[in-house]
Structures are given as structure tokens and as C-alpha cells.
Amino acid sequence: MTENEKPLDQAAEDELKGVPESLREGSSAAEADAIAEALESLRRDLDNAKQEVLYAQAETQNVRRRLEREKDEARAYAATGFARDILSVSDNLTRAVQAIPEILRADESMKGLVFGLEATQREIEKVFASHGITRIAAVGLPLDPNQHQAMLEVPTAEHEPGTVVQEMQAGWMIKDRLLRAAMVAVAKAPDA
């Protein structure tokens, strides 16, 4: 006789191995109610445990997504501190190139120096662009307090009040974040 061919009495006996003798046959209605109540309690506990596992999995997934987003932002904006520091170098180079008079630009002995300064300026702008650092447009646009810092007001009838008429220092963005606000002069209505 194989294990699958056990007599019916033996198979029934095996199923009842873990059940106490008092509950096997002839149990009272009170005992049956107690068993049903215990089973229901176990089902509720199991449902609660399943729910807690689902909440824990959802929380873990949210944490994972948040960490991924923070990692991506850290990578995208890692150069922010360095970029702020190098902006002053770029500003000084721009001032130097703008300060070269036309007479010196035409002088053969100075052409190499002028060309070198202009090439360095273009290279800095190229590096800025490759890292998502872009210049903020200012002159001729309405004042945007999120990107422009008004340093003074200029009375003029040529421009609408609130329009940027002069840029004193360029503003810069790194991707979609403000790196440095543009310092500007804003038009106001002339005094009557």
C-alpha cells in the first residue's frame, strides 16, 4: 500500500492530528462558537497584517522615488556653488573685453591679446551652456522680481513704467533655478 492509498480512517486521523481531542467529535455549540470566533479573529489579524505590508511597500516605493529625485537634483545642480563663484570671473572678463578701445583693437600688436580675451569669453559661455547655465534676458522686458533685482528707477517717457532699461550686472539661471538675479535699472514715469 502506498502513501496515496491509505485507508480512509488513517487519512482522516492524519487531518485531525493538530486538533485537540475535545474538539474532534461531539463538540458542543459553545466550543464551535469559540472556534469560529478564534478563526474570525485570526482572519482579521491576517487582513490587518496584509494591509500593513501593502502600506510598508508603498512607503518604501515612495522613499525610493524621493531618493531618486533627490539624487537627480543633486547631480543636476552640483555645480551651483562653483558656478556662482565663477560668475564674478566671467563678469570681470566681460568688462575687460568691453573696456578695450577701438584704437587698441585695430593695433596689430594688440590684436592677439584682444583675440585671446574674446576667445576665453566665448569658451566660458560655451562651458556655461554645456552645464545648463544661461543668461537671463533683462533689457526691454518688464521687471520680473523672480529674476531681476531693481537697483534704481530712471524717469523716462521712452519706456513704459516697470520696464528694464539698463542691466548693471547680468543675471543667470542654472537649468530652471535662479543662480543670480540680474541687477537692473527700471523705467518710471517722469516727474511732472
PEDA-V768747 format. One record per backbone hydrogen bond with DSSP energy under -0.5 kcal/mol. NH is the residue of the N-H (numbers start at 0). CO is the residue of the C=O. Records with the same first field share a line. If there is no record, write none. Layout:
NH->CO + CO
This chain:
4->1
5->2
10->6
11->7
12->8
13->9
14->10
15->11
16->13
18->15
22->19
23->19 + 20
24->20
31->27
32->28
33->29
34->30
35->31
36->32
37->33
38->34
39->35
40->36
41->37
42->38
43->39
44->40
45->41
46->42
47->43
48->44
49->45
50->46
51->47
52->48
53->49
54->50
55->51
56->52
57->53
58->54
59->55
60->56
61->57
62->58
63->59
64->60
65->61
66->62
67->63
68->64
69->65
70->66
71->67
72->68
73->69
74->70
75->71
76->72
77->74
79->76
82->78
83->79
84->80
85->81
86->82
87->83 + 84
88->84
89->85
90->86
91->87
92->88
93->89
94->90
95->91
96->92
97->93
98->94
99->95 + 96
100->98
104->100
105->101
106->102
109->106
110->106
111->107
113->109
114->110
115->111
116->112
117->113
118->114
119->115
120->116
121->117
122->118
123->119
124->120
125->121
126->122
127->123
128->124
129->125
130->126 + 127
131->128
132->127
133->131 + 172
135->170
139->163
140->137
142->161
144->142
146->143
147->143
148->181
149->147
150->183
151->183
153->185
154->152
155->187
161->186
162->159
163->140
164->184
165->184
167->165 + 182
168->182
171->179
172->133
173->176
174->131 + 172
176->173
178->171
179->171
181->146
182->168
183->148 + 181
184->165
185->151
186->162
187->153
